[in-house]
C-alpha cells in the first residue's frame, strides 16, 4: 500500500471500528471488508473533514475499494 492507501485504510478503520484493512485488501470491495452503506457515508464525510476532498454523491458508488479511493483522492489533492 502506498501512503494514500494507508491513510484511506486508517480512516476506514476509524469510522468502522469492526473493520480491519490489511496490506492485501487494496482491491477488496469495501462491502466484503464489512463496510455497510451507512459506514460509507461516514467514511466519505471523514475524507472531506480530514483531507479536504469532497466526493460528489454520484461518484461514491464507483469508489468501492481502498485503491480506487486513494487514486481518486490523489488526483484531487
C-alpha positions in Angstrom: 0.0 0.0 0.0 1.2 3.5 -0.8 0.8 6.4 1.7 -2.6 7.5 0.5 -3.9 3.9 0.6 -2.7 3.6 4.2 -4.4 6.9 5.1 -7.6 5.7 3.5 -7.4 2.4 5.4 -6.8 4.3 8.7 -9.9 6.4 8.1 -12.0 3.4 7.2 -10.8 1.7 10.4 -11.5 4.8 12.5 -15.1 5.2 11.1 -15.8 1.4 11.2 -14.3 0.1 14.4 -15.3 -3.5 13.4 -13.3 -3.3 10.1 -9.6 -4.1 9.7 -7.9 -3.3 6.4 -4.7 -5.3 5.8 -1.9 -4.8 3.3 -3.6 -7.2 0.7 -7.0 -5.6 0.9 -6.4 -2.7 -1.6 -8.6 -4.2 -4.3 -11.2 -5.9 -2.0 -14.6 -4.3 -2.2 -15.5 -2.3 0.9 -18.7 -4.4 1.4 -16.5 -7.6 1.5 -14.5 -5.9 4.3 -17.7 -5.5 6.3 -18.4 -1.8 5.4 -22.2 -1.1 5.0 -23.9 1.8 3.3 -24.1 3.9 6.5 -20.4 3.4 7.1 -19.7 4.5 3.5 -21.4 7.8 4.2 -19.3 8.3 7.3 -16.1 7.4 5.6 -16.6 9.9 2.8 -17.6 12.6 5.3 -14.3 11.8 7.1 -12.4 12.2 3.9 -13.9 15.6 3.4 -13.1 16.7 7.0 -9.6 15.2 7.3 -8.3 15.5 3.8 -10.3 18.4 2.4 -11.6 16.4 -0.6 -15.4 16.3 -1.1 -16.6 13.3 -3.2 -19.9 14.0 -5.1 -22.6 11.6 -4.1 -22.9 10.3 -7.7 -19.3 9.2 -7.7 -19.2 7.4 -4.3 -20.6 4.0 -5.6 -17.8 3.7 -8.1 -15.2 4.2 -5.4 -15.6 0.8 -3.7 -12.0 -0.3 -2.9 -9.2 1.3 -0.9 -7.1 1.5 -4.1 -9.8 3.3 -6.1 -10.5 5.7 -3.3 -6.8 6.5 -2.9 -6.3 7.1 -6.6 -9.4 9.5 -6.6 -8.0 11.4 -3.7 -4.5 11.6 -5.1 -5.9 13.1 -8.4 -7.8 15.8 -6.5 -5.2 17.0 -3.9 
